[in-house]
Amino acid sequence: MSTRMNQNEIIAPCGMNCQLCYGYVRKKNRCNGCLRMNNANEPDVWRKCSIVHCEDRAKTASGFCYECTRYPCRRLKDLDKRYTTKYGMSMLDNLLFIKEKGLEEFVRAEQEKWKCRNCGAGLSVHRDFCLQCGNKYR
């Protein structure tokens, strides 16, 4: 997995590991990650993300959705359903893991879970094959 972000910037407020996002790992027009975006030139997906820009979540000590008074909000539940169905990853499970075991342990577990068993490269949740060697993993 890439080391472009420090551990506190790797995981988005919704529980998404930015290092698994195709926008983050692709070679051309890379995304900086949800917590490193900061201007109007960033992708529409980020500018329109109600989770990243949620005022209620921003008031939490951790900055993660699990501490929000509206947790889990409709937007997060919809996102979780889409990712669970389409990619086999649950934002709600990720957030529960972070809440119970901490961010450091979550990042460690993610690095192992999302590593290509063929070449060892980090995988993208948005693809069913390794971007380095082409090995299918789903």
C-alpha positions as CSV (number, residue, x, y, z in Angstrom):
1,M,0.0,0.0,0.0
2,S,1.0,3.5,-0.6
3,T,2.6,5.6,2.1
4,R,1.6,9.0,0.7
5,M,-0.6,9.7,3.8
6,N,0.1,9.5,7.4
7,Q,-2.2,7.2,9.4
8,N,-4.5,9.9,10.6
9,E,-5.2,10.9,6.9
10,I,-5.6,7.4,5.5
11,I,-9.1,6.7,6.8
12,A,-12.0,8.8,5.7
13,P,-14.7,9.8,8.3
14,C,-17.0,7.2,6.8
15,G,-14.5,4.4,7.5
16,M,-13.2,4.1,3.9
17,N,-9.5,3.4,3.6
18,C,-8.4,5.9,1.0
19,Q,-5.5,3.6,0.1
20,L,-8.1,1.1,-1.3
21,C,-9.8,3.7,-3.5
22,Y,-9.0,3.4,-7.2
23,G,-9.0,7.2,-7.4
24,Y,-6.1,7.2,-4.9
25,V,-4.0,4.4,-6.3
26,R,-4.4,5.1,-10.0
27,K,-1.3,6.5,-11.8
28,K,-3.0,9.4,-13.6
29,N,-5.1,12.2,-11.9
30,R,-4.7,10.7,-8.5
31,C,-7.0,11.8,-5.7
32,N,-5.3,13.1,-2.5
33,G,-7.7,11.3,-0.2
34,C,-10.8,12.5,1.5
35,L,-9.0,14.3,4.4
36,R,-6.4,16.1,2.2
37,M,-8.8,17.7,-0.2
38,N,-9.1,21.4,0.3
39,N,-10.2,23.4,-2.8
40,A,-12.8,23.9,-5.5
41,N,-10.6,22.1,-8.0
42,E,-11.1,18.8,-6.4
43,P,-13.3,16.0,-7.9
44,D,-17.1,16.5,-7.8
45,V,-17.5,13.4,-5.8
46,W,-15.4,14.9,-2.9
47,R,-17.0,18.4,-3.2
48,K,-20.5,16.9,-3.0
49,C,-19.7,14.4,-0.3
50,S,-22.1,15.1,2.6
51,I,-20.1,12.9,4.9
52,V,-16.8,14.6,4.5
53,H,-18.5,18.0,4.8
54,C,-20.9,17.0,7.6
55,E,-21.0,19.7,10.3
56,D,-22.3,17.3,13.0
57,R,-19.5,14.8,12.4
58,A,-16.9,17.5,12.3
59,K,-17.9,18.3,16.0
60,T,-16.9,14.9,17.2
61,A,-13.6,14.3,19.0
62,S,-12.4,11.6,16.6
63,G,-13.8,13.1,13.4
64,F,-15.4,9.7,12.5
65,C,-19.0,9.1,11.9
66,Y,-19.4,6.6,14.7
67,E,-19.3,9.4,17.3
68,C,-21.9,11.5,15.5
69,T,-25.3,12.0,17.1
70,R,-27.0,11.0,13.8
71,Y,-24.9,7.8,13.4
72,P,-25.7,6.0,11.3
73,C,-27.2,8.6,9.0
74,R,-29.1,7.8,5.8
75,R,-26.1,8.8,3.6
76,L,-23.7,6.5,5.5
77,K,-26.2,3.6,5.5
78,D,-26.7,4.0,1.7
79,L,-22.9,4.2,1.2
80,D,-22.5,1.1,3.3
81,K,-25.1,-0.8,1.4
82,R,-23.6,0.1,-2.0
83,Y,-20.1,-0.9,-0.9
84,T,-21.2,-4.1,0.9
85,T,-23.2,-5.2,-2.2
86,K,-20.8,-4.1,-4.9
87,Y,-17.3,-4.4,-3.3
88,G,-17.7,-6.7,-0.3
89,M,-16.6,-4.0,2.2
90,S,-18.7,-2.5,4.9
91,M,-18.2,1.1,6.1
92,L,-20.2,0.3,9.2
93,D,-18.0,-2.7,10.0
94,N,-14.9,-0.6,9.4
95,L,-16.2,2.1,11.8
96,L,-17.0,-0.5,14.5
97,F,-13.5,-1.9,14.2
98,I,-12.0,1.5,14.5
99,K,-14.2,2.3,17.5
100,E,-13.4,-0.9,19.3
101,K,-9.7,-1.6,18.4
102,G,-8.4,1.8,17.3
103,L,-7.2,3.4,14.1
104,E,-3.7,1.9,14.3
105,E,-4.9,-1.7,14.5
106,F,-7.5,-1.0,11.8
107,V,-4.8,0.3,9.4
108,R,-2.6,-2.8,10.2
109,A,-5.5,-5.2,9.5
110,E,-6.5,-3.4,6.3
111,Q,-2.9,-3.6,5.0
112,E,-3.0,-7.4,5.5
113,K,-6.5,-7.9,4.2
114,W,-6.1,-5.9,1.0
115,K,-2.7,-7.3,-0.1
116,C,-2.4,-9.2,-3.3
117,R,-1.6,-12.8,-2.4
118,N,0.3,-13.2,-5.6
119,C,2.7,-10.2,-5.7
120,G,2.1,-8.4,-2.3
121,A,0.9,-5.1,-3.8
122,G,-1.9,-3.2,-2.3
123,L,-5.3,-3.8,-3.8
124,S,-8.1,-1.5,-4.8
125,V,-11.6,-2.2,-3.4
126,H,-13.0,-0.9,-6.7
127,R,-11.3,-3.6,-8.9
128,D,-11.5,-7.3,-8.6
129,F,-7.9,-7.8,-9.7
130,C,-4.5,-6.6,-8.6
131,L,-3.4,-3.5,-10.5
132,Q,0.2,-4.7,-10.4
133,C,0.1,-8.3,-11.5
134,G,-3.5,-8.7,-12.7
135,N,-4.3,-11.6,-10.3
136,K,-8.0,-11.8,-9.6
137,Y,-8.9,-11.8,-6.0
138,R,-12.8,-11.7,-5.9
